[in-house]
């Protein structure tokens, strides 16, 4: 089977930050002045977990991962129930390839909110990166059970089946993903999945 070097549609949702947005921030990477300006736009109060969290999002978008982690850490000290802070701290660790920490973050998020569908997508992506395909499939299945209208989970589950050599199931999942993206007017994702289907 020809390996097509496919990547998952792994949108790590948590306070509106996604891997797609991170990848679009290259021009701003390590822009300390912009980071400082954004920090000043979000004034801190001693016990304001949300402010620290929002500053963490700014640094994450600018690919300033260590600074983002510091802000998320402080937010979680102030509010250990802030689920999206675990998700986005996990995202920072994904990019830093610290996968054990990533899993710990997503596990904690799911402990706090077992109905957080996107967290299953996130963790499934990490399991897939670690070649733990059975666990990846279980997480994508859980996301689909919680949200049958999210094409990302179908595409990502299909990608895992692809890695396992199950092309018929891949085709089925990708056709479902394409249909959902088309219905939801997600034209770029629809075209992307259609192109992938043509290469099977």
N, C-alpha and C positions, 0 to 999 in steps of 0.2 A: 504493500500500500504506500502510495506516495505521501510523504508528510508535507502538509501545506503551510507549516509554520503559522498556525492559526493562534489567535489570542482571544481570550474571553471578553465579552462585553461585561466588564466587571466595574459597574458603577457603585462605588462605595458611598452610600448615602448616609449623611449624618450632618445636619445643619447645612444642607445644600452644597456640600463639597463633594466633587467626584474626581475620579482619576482623569477623566477627560479634561476637566478644568485645570487640574495640575499640569497636564501635558501642554496646555495652551499658555502656561505661564513662563515659558522659557525666556522670553524677552525681559521678564522682570526678575529672573533668578538672582538671588543674593543682592537684591536692591535694598541696601540697608536704609537709605534715606526714605524710600517709599514705605518700608516696614515701620520705621519710626513715625512717619506721618500718620499711617493708619492706626498705630498704637495711640497716638495723641488724640485721634478722633474718637477713641473709645476710652473715656476717663475711667480710672479704677477707683473703686471703693474697697475698703479692707475686706468686706465679706461678700463681694459681688462675684459669685461664681460665673454668671453669664458673661460678664465683661471679660474675664480671663479666657473663657471659652471662645468668645468672638475674636479676641486678639489671636488666639491659637489658630482659628480658621484663616485669619489674614496671613499669618506666617506660613501656614500649610500651603495656601494658594501661591505664595511667593517662593515655595520650595526651600524655605528656611526651617528645616525639619527640627533641629535641636531647639530652636526658639519656640517653635510650635509645641513641642513636647513639654517644655518648661511651663508654658501657659496652660496646657491641658492638665498637667500635674497639679498646678495650683487650683484650677477649677474643681478638680476632683477632691482635693483636700477640703475645700469649702463645701462641696456638695457631692458626696459619693454616689448619689442616685442619678447623676447627670449622664444618661445613657449615651447620648450623642458624643460626649467627650471620650468615652471608651472607644466608640466606633472610629472617631477621627484620630485618636492616639494610635489605634491599631493601624489605620491607614499610613500614618507616618512610619510605623515600624515595618509595614509592607515594603515601602519604598526603600527603607534602610536594610531590607532583607533580614530582619530579625524575627523569624517566623514563630518561634516559641512565644515570644512576647505578643505577637499578633494574635495568636490563638487564645492566649490568656485574656486579651482585651475583648475579643469578640465573644468568648465564653461568658465573661462577666456581663457584657451587654445583654446577652440572651438569658442569663440568670435573672437580671432585673426586669427584662421584658421578653418573655418567651414568644410573644406574638410579633416580634420585630422581623418582618419578612426579609427586609434588605440585609439584615445581619446574617441570615442564613446564606444569602447569595455571597456575601463577603467571605464568610468562613469556608463556604464551598470552593471559592476561588483559591483560597490558601491551601486547602487540602489538595486541590488539583495541581497546584504548583509543586507540592510535596509528593506528587504521584500517589496520593492516598485516594484512589478513585472511588472506592466504595463509600468512604465518608463524604466525598464531594457529592456523589449522587444522592446520598441521604439528605444532605443539606439543600440541594436544589429541589428535591422532591418536597421537602418541608416548605420551602418558599412557594412552590406552586400550589401546595395545599392551602396556604394562607392567602395567596393572591393569584388566581388563575388567569388574570389579564396582563401579567407582566412578561413580555416577550424575552426579557433578558435571561430569566431563569430557564426558559425552554432552549434558548440558544446555548447557554452555558452548559446545561445538561447534555445537549446534543454534542457539544465539543468534548465532554468527558466520554461519551459513548464513542466518539470518533477515535479518541486516544486508545480506547479498549478494542477498536477494530469492529465495532458494531455499527456498520454504515447504514443499515436499514433503520435503526432507531435514531441515528443522527439525522437522517433525511426527514423522518417523521417530526422530530422536535424542531428542526430548522424551518420546516414548512409551517408549523404552528407559530413559531416566532415571527416569521415573515408576515403571516396573516394578521397577527396582532399588531405589529408595527404599521402595517398598511391601514388597518381600521382606525388606529390612533393617530394617523397622519404623521408618523415618525419616518419621513421619507428617506433620510440618510441611512437610518438603521435598516429599513426595508430594503433599500438598494444594496446595502452591504451584505445582508443575509442572502438575498437573491444571487449575488455574485458567488458567494460561498457555495450555495447549492449547485450552481452550474459547474463547479470544480470537483464535485463528488464523483 
